[in-house]
Amino acid sequence: DKSKAIKYAEEMLRVRPKAPNAHQFRANIERQHSNFEEANKLYQKMVDVCNETGSTAKSTALIISAHNLLFSGQLENSMTRYDEAIAISSTPQTAHNLKLYKAVANLFYDKYYNGLDVLDEMIKDVGETSTSKQAVNQNTAQIYWNKMMMQGHNQQKSEAFKSLAKFKEYRKRNLDMNEKLDVDGYNATNYAMEAWMHTLFGDYDKAKSLLAKHYDIAKTWESAGAFDNYNGIYGMIYVMQGNPKKALEYFDDRIDPGNYQYYSYFKALALKATQKEDEAKEMFKYIANYNFLSWEVGLTRNLAQKELDS
């Protein structure tokens, strides 16, 4: 109920007109409904309030304003805002996290090389943006994971697998340093990520063999989401092999756009191919209007809109 949400947000503004979060809530409502132009004005008001009061929420105001500018088609302006937020980050680790936003933002416009350039710069600075040796390893692994993901979807096969190897290497360094880390979890993630890359490059038999190893570990986990990556990647394999009916056997109820926008895009393709067009359309619509920044949405948002337009 948008009107009721606006009513309460406006009351927040009346009670505390100089509270940045009141302006944030009000702007979020418009962003949720894809009214980006109005949201831009409201996020700018949040920035103005932070400037006026000296609020520590200014970095938050800048970053969410950058997100909204991104969604409204203003890529260059969004990049400027990301840089402004990074420049006033409270800690080096925060700056690292915000730079990842900037890298992933490029996916929304298929600017893979621009995103990779940001990640390459982050590699150079990772020693300065990490507070410990373990943080260096963790942040470096995270950067290489993002490189692998971008290179994989940009069909840079050799580069993607080099980044995968680096991702494993830096995670292993932390595993060796901290005996409390879960070896099975480390191996399971490696198997799933390598299976994902092989799937993207059409080596389905290799992907399945890796997923079998992942499954042997995942079956021991007491978690509702233990098999999410197993099911998601297996579903992708069958979509790409032209067997959408089989894919839907793996895309269970947990593969939902509220949980996984990336896997859900492939699930929607499978639904469309099996004449379940209304269900597919709802999924495509959800993803195409998911107004939050993440790698999953960055890779699938435009694709989902193209399916709706076709």
Secondary structure, DSSP 8 states (H G I E B T S, - for coil): -HHHHHHHHHHHHHH-TT-HHHHHHHHHHHHHTT-HHHHHHHHHHHHHHHHHHT-TTHHHHHHHHHHHHHHTT-HHHHHHHHHHHHHT-SSHHHHHHHHHHHHHHGGGGT-HHHHHHHHHHHHHHTTTS-SSHHHHHHHHHHHHHHHHHHHHHTT-HHHHHHHHHHHHHHHHHHHHH-TTS-HHHHHHHHHHHHHHHHHHTT-HHHHHHHHHHHHHHHTT---TTTTHHHHHHHHHHHHHTT-HHHHHHH--TT--TTT-HHHHHHHHHHHHHTT-HHHHHHHHHHHHT--S--HHHHHHHHHHHHHHH-
